[in-house]
Amino acid sequence: MIFRIALLLFAISQIYWGWKAWALVRRLTAPGLTRAMVAGAMAALYGSLTAYNFGWFGARRYTPVHLTWQDALLNAPFEVWMAASLFGCLLAGIFAAIRGLTWIVGWTARQVRLRPALESPPRRQFLERTATLVTAAPFVAGAYGLLYGRLNLETTNQRIRLPHLPKAFDGFRIAQLSDIHIGPFMPAGEIRKYVAIANALKPDLTVLTGDFVTWDAGTQQAAVDALAGVKAPLGVFGCLGNHDAWAGVEDSITLLFRRAGVRILRQECVDIRAQGEAIRLIGVDFQSARRFGPSPPVAHLLANIESLIGRGMVNILLSHNPDTFDRAAELGIDLSLAGHTHGGQAALEFISPEIAPSRLVTPYVAGRFEKPGGQLYVNRGIGTIFVPIRVGAPPEITVFELVRGGAAGSA
């Protein structure tokens, strides 16, 4: 149902922009052959790009793990167009409603022989110019997100205070990478750059919190090879994400990672030891109470993991979905590390931190959260899905410093 609604809205938006394009052609060309040729060329270009991207010429059977010219020149511009044209049309609809309300107010005022400022030509011109600027904003944002925003990596330092942290782990450093999504816009070479950055931060432990592939199981070997260079003195551990499940690679990618020296924890725990003391690391497969995609939802989040929790120990949970935090806090798990949301991927944080698409499905979009029983950090990840852009949600590598004490905070 959601897909059908989105498809209907997209179709409406394309009709709207087609009408705007025709109006532009009429304004810039004289009637006759020239106008028909320009309109025909624009329609042919749009039709060809649409047919190619929707697979009407034959769907591509594999996902490249390096940027191809087709992805750069045909896929990316069209995907950005799809998102920007949809949001631009929605904004145009909002301004049309405002202008309609203005006309109603003006018409009502005329009936009582008043001429309010709302009906004045300067006010109408202001609304028209504002509408033009606002409807153009998604296209500017899309170009920014494609060419810069998705590559603008941030290294975030977080100091996590844990009252029961063993002395040997005071100052212990954990690096987190998440949501790799290997593909043409997160190629293997780019992943290796992020691996080098993570290693240069000199963590004691590194964790990978899922979504190594997107849809294509054939990319799993390349993803593992690209991440095989991750190193940390006390090991590299991970958990699996929803896309790993949807691609059907949970078992196979776990084996590939094991051969590369990375241990994927699947309803498992391991004790991390230093100077005779230990903390416990727990990992689970993707957990969700919502049905989306071919993977069935779990009946109860984090069911049957009580036996994995170390009593009297600091417990850290690797769970791709941040929605497990509520249950984790109830169970007394001290720290949950998650990803999944991409920080919204397109979030208008400069207007309000609340404006992010992911907030429609989870309250835990990005950053640190705390409630009685535990803390959560949601990493924004480094990859993208659907549209290769990031706006207001830059890619992220997080480094946590565990310290003994009370409330947590940023370093």
C-alpha positions in Angstrom: 0.0 0.0 0.0 2.8 2.4 0.9 4.6 1.6 -2.4 1.4 2.2 -4.4 0.8 5.6 -2.7 4.4 6.6 -3.3 4.1 5.6 -6.9 0.8 7.6 -7.3 2.4 10.7 -5.8 5.4 10.3 -8.1 3.1 10.0 -11.1 1.3 13.2 -10.1 4.6 15.0 -9.6 5.8 14.0 -13.1 2.5 15.3 -14.6 3.1 18.6 -12.7 6.7 19.0 -13.9 5.7 18.0 -17.4 3.2 20.8 -17.4 5.9 23.2 -16.1 8.3 22.1 -18.8 5.7 22.6 -21.5 5.0 26.1 -20.2 8.7 26.9 -20.3 9.0 25.6 -23.9 6.1 27.7 -24.9 7.6 30.8 -23.3 11.1 30.3 -24.9 10.2 29.1 -28.4 8.0 30.3 -31.2 5.1 28.2 -32.4 5.9 25.7 -35.1 8.5 23.1 -35.9 11.1 24.4 -33.4 8.8 24.2 -30.5 7.7 20.7 -31.5 11.3 19.6 -31.9 12.4 20.9 -28.5 9.3 19.4 -26.7 9.9 16.1 -28.5 13.6 16.0 -27.6 12.8 16.7 -24.0 10.0 14.0 -23.9 12.3 11.5 -25.6 15.2 12.1 -23.2 12.8 11.8 -20.2 11.2 8.7 -21.6 14.5 7.0 -22.3 15.9 7.7 -18.8 12.7 6.5 -17.2 12.6 3.3 -19.2 16.3 2.6 -18.4 16.0 3.2 -14.7 12.8 1.2 -14.4 14.4 -1.7 -16.2 12.2 -1.6 -19.3 15.3 -2.2 -21.4 16.2 -5.3 -19.3 17.1 -5.1 -15.6 20.7 -5.2 -14.7 21.5 -8.6 -13.2 24.2 -7.6 -10.8 25.3 -4.6 -8.6 28.7 -3.2 -9.5 31.0 -2.5 -6.5 32.7 0.4 -8.3 31.2 3.5 -9.9 30.3 2.9 -13.6 29.5 5.6 -16.2 25.9 4.3 -16.3 25.5 4.9 -12.6 27.1 8.3 -12.7 25.3 9.6 -15.8 22.1 7.7 -16.0 21.1 6.2 -12.6 22.2 8.9 -10.1 20.7 12.0 -11.9 17.4 10.1 -12.4 17.2 8.9 -8.8 17.9 12.5 -7.5 15.3 13.8 -10.0 12.8 11.3 -8.6 13.2 12.5 -5.0 13.6 16.2 -5.8 10.7 16.3 -8.2 8.4 14.6 -5.7 9.3 16.9 -2.8 9.3 20.0 -5.1 5.8 19.1 -6.3 4.6 18.7 -2.7 6.0 22.1 -1.8 4.4 23.6 -4.9 1.1 22.1 -3.7 1.5 23.7 -0.3 2.1 27.1 -1.9 -0.8 26.6 -4.3 -3.0 26.1 -1.2 -1.6 29.3 0.4 -2.3 31.2 -2.8 -5.8 29.7 -2.9 -6.5 30.8 0.6 -5.2 34.3 -0.2 -7.6 34.5 -3.1 -10.5 33.3 -0.9 -9.6 36.0 1.7 -9.4 38.6 -1.1 -12.7 37.6 -2.7 -14.4 37.6 0.7 -13.0 41.1 1.4 -14.3 42.4 -1.9 -17.8 41.3 -1.0 -17.7 43.7 2.0 -15.8 46.3 -0.2 -12.4 46.0 1.4 -9.1 45.4 -0.4 -6.7 43.8 2.0 -2.9 43.6 1.6 -3.2 39.9 0.9 -4.7 40.7 -2.5 -2.1 43.4 -3.4 0.1 42.8 -6.5 3.4 43.0 -4.5 2.1 40.3 -2.1 1.2 38.1 -5.0 4.6 38.6 -6.6 6.3 37.8 -3.3 4.3 34.5 -3.0 5.1 33.5 -6.6 8.9 34.2 -6.2 9.0 32.4 -2.8 7.2 29.4 -4.3 9.7 29.3 -7.2 12.7 29.4 -4.8 11.2 26.8 -2.4 10.2 24.3 -5.1 13.7 24.6 -6.5 15.3 23.9 -3.1 14.9 20.1 -3.3 16.9 20.0 -6.6 19.7 22.1 -5.1 19.7 19.9 -2.0 19.8 16.8 -4.1 22.8 17.9 -6.1 24.6 18.9 -2.9 23.7 15.5 -1.3 25.0 13.6 -4.3 28.2 15.5 -4.9 29.2 16.4 -1.4 26.9 15.4 1.4 27.3 11.7 1.0 31.1 12.0 1.0 31.4 14.5 3.9 32.5 12.0 6.6 32.3 13.0 10.2 34.3 11.3 13.0 32.2 11.5 16.1 33.8 11.1 19.6 31.5 10.0 22.4 32.4 9.6 26.0 30.2 7.0 27.6 30.1 6.9 31.4 29.3 3.6 32.9 29.1 3.3 36.7 30.1 -0.3 36.9 32.9 -0.2 34.3 36.0 -2.3 35.5 39.1 -0.2 36.1 40.9 -2.0 33.4 38.5 -0.6 30.8 38.5 3.0 32.0 39.5 4.9 28.8 38.7 1.8 26.6 38.0 2.9 23.0 35.5 1.3 20.6 35.2 2.3 16.9 31.9 1.8 15.1 31.1 1.5 11.4 27.7 0.8 10.2 25.4 0.5 7.1 28.1 0.0 4.5 25.8 -0.8 1.6 28.5 -1.6 -0.9 27.6 -0.7 -4.4 28.4 1.9 -7.2 28.0 4.8 -4.7 29.8 3.1 -1.9 32.5 1.3 -3.9 35.0 -1.1 -2.4 37.8 1.5 -2.8 35.8 4.1 -0.8 35.1 1.5 1.9 38.9 0.8 2.2 39.4 4.6 2.8 37.0 4.5 5.7 38.6 1.4 7.1 42.0 3.2 7.0 40.4 6.2 8.8 38.9 3.9 11.5 42.2 2.1 12.0 44.0 5.4 12.3 41.8 6.3 15.3 43.5 3.5 17.2 40.5 1.9 18.9 41.0 -1.0 21.3 37.9 -2.7 19.7 36.0 -2.2 16.4 32.4 -3.1 15.8 30.5 -3.4 12.5 26.7 -3.0 13.0 25.2 -4.5 9.8 23.9 -3.8 6.3 27.0 -4.8 4.5 25.1 -5.4 1.2 21.9 -3.9 -0.1 19.9 -6.2 -2.4 22.5 -8.2 -4.3 24.0 -11.3 -2.6 26.7 -11.3 -5.2 28.3 -8.3 -3.5 29.0 -10.0 -0.2 32.5 -11.2 -1.1 33.6 -7.7 -2.2 32.1 -6.2 1.0 34.0 -8.6 3.2 37.2 -8.1 1.2 36.9 -4.3 1.6 36.3 -4.6 5.3 38.9 -7.2 5.9 41.5 -4.5 6.7 39.7 -3.4 9.9 42.1 -4.0 12.8 41.9 -3.6 16.5 44.0 -5.1 19.3 41.1 -6.8 21.1 39.3 -7.8 17.9 36.7 -6.9 15.3 33.1 -8.0 15.9 29.8 -7.3 14.2 26.1 -8.0 13.8 23.9 -8.4 10.7 21.3 -5.9 9.4 17.9 -6.2 7.6 19.5 -5.9 4.1 21.8 -8.8 4.9 18.7 -10.8 5.7 16.8 -9.7 2.7 19.7 -10.5 0.4 19.8 -14.0 2.0 23.5 -13.8 3.0 23.3 -14.1 6.7 25.0 -17.5 6.9 27.4 -17.0 4.0 28.6 -13.6 4.9 29.1 -14.7 8.5 31.4 -17.5 7.2 33.3 -15.1 4.9 33.8 -12.6 7.8 35.1 -15.4 10.0 37.7 -16.3 7.4 38.7 -12.7 7.3 39.2 -12.5 11.1 35.9 -10.7 11.9 33.4 -12.4 14.2 29.7 -11.8 13.5 27.7 -12.4 16.7 24.3 -14.0 16.0 22.5 -14.4 19.2 25.9 -14.8 20.8 28.1 -13.2 23.3 31.8 -12.9 23.9 33.8 -11.6 26.9 36.4 -8.9 26.1 39.2 -9.2 28.6 41.9 -6.9 29.8 44.2 -7.1 32.8 42.1 -9.9 34.3 38.8 -8.1 34.0 36.1 -8.3 31.4 33.1 -6.7 29.7 30.5 -8.6 27.7 29.7 -8.0 24.0 26.4 -9.4 22.7 25.2 -9.5 19.1 21.9 -10.2 17.5 20.5 -10.6 14.0 18.1 -7.9 12.8 15.1 -7.5 15.0 11.8 -5.8 14.1 8.2 -6.0 15.0 7.2 -4.5 11.6 6.8 -6.5 8.5 8.8 -5.0 5.6 10.4 -7.0 2.9 10.7 -10.8 2.8 12.0 -11.3 6.3 9.3 -12.0 8.9 9.2 -9.8 12.0 10.1 -11.2 15.3 7.3 -11.7 17.8 9.2 -10.1 20.7 12.3 -7.9 20.4 15.4 -9.4 22.1 13.4 -12.5 23.2 15.4 -15.2 24.9 18.7 -13.3 25.2 18.6 -13.1 29.0 21.0 -16.0 29.2 23.6 -14.0 27.2 23.6 -11.1 29.6 26.5 -11.2 32.1 25.3 -10.5 35.6 27.4 -8.1 37.5 29.2 -7.2 34.2 29.0 -4.3 31.8 27.1 -5.5 28.8 27.3 -3.9 25.3 24.7 -4.9 22.7 25.2 -4.8 18.9 21.8 -4.6 17.3 21.3 -3.1 13.9 17.8 -1.8 14.7 17.7 0.9 17.4 14.1 -0.1 18.3 15.6 -2.9 20.5 16.8 -0.2 22.9 13.6 -0.1 25.0 13.8 -3.8 25.7 17.6 -3.7 26.1 17.2 -1.0 28.8 14.6 -3.1 30.6 17.1 -6.0 30.6 19.8 -3.8 32.1 22.1 -3.8 29.1 24.4 -0.9 29.7 25.1 0.3 26.1 23.4 -0.5 22.8 25.1 0.3 19.5 22.9 0.5 16.4 22.6 1.9 12.9 19.8 1.2 10.4 18.4 4.8 10.1 21.3 6.5 8.2 20.4 9.4 10.4 17.4 10.0 8.2 19.8 10.3 5.2 17.9 13.4 4.2 17.2 15.4 7.4 16.6 19.1 7.8 18.5 19.4 11.1 19.2 23.1 10.4 15.5 23.7 10.7 14.7 21.2 13.4 16.3 17.9 14.6 12.8 16.4 14.4 12.7 16.6 10.6 13.9 13.3 9.3 12.1 10.6 7.3 13.3 7.9 9.8 11.4 9.6 12.6 8.3 8.2 11.0 9.3 4.7 12.0 11.6 5.2 15.0 12.2 7.8 17.7 15.9 6.8 17.7 17.2 8.4 14.4 20.7 9.4 15.3 23.0 10.1 18.2 23.0 9.2 21.9 19.9 8.4 23.9 19.5 7.4 27.6 16.8 6.0 29.7 16.8 4.1 33.1 18.7 0.9 32.6 20.9 1.8 29.6 22.2 4.0 26.9 22.0 3.9 23.1 24.0 5.3 20.3 22.7 5.3 16.7 25.4 5.6 14.1 24.5 7.3 10.8 26.4 4.8 8.8 28.5 5.5 5.7 26.4 4.2 2.8 23.0 5.1 1.3 20.0 3.4 -0.1 17.4 4.2 -2.8 18.8 7.7 -3.6 22.6 8.2 -3.3 22.4 11.5 -1.3 22.9 12.7 2.2 21.5 16.0 3.4 21.8 17.0 7.0 22.9 13.5 7.9 26.6 13.1 6.9 28.3 9.7 7.0 29.8 8.8 10.3 32.5 6.8 12.1 32.0 6.9 15.9 34.7 6.4 18.5 33.4 5.7 22.0 35.6 6.2 25.1 34.3 4.2 28.1 34.9 5.9 31.4 33.9 5.1 35.0 31.2 7.4 36.4 27.6 8.6 36.1 25.9 10.5 33.2 27.3 10.2 29.7 28.2 12.9 27.3 30.1 13.9 24.2 33.8 14.4 24.3 
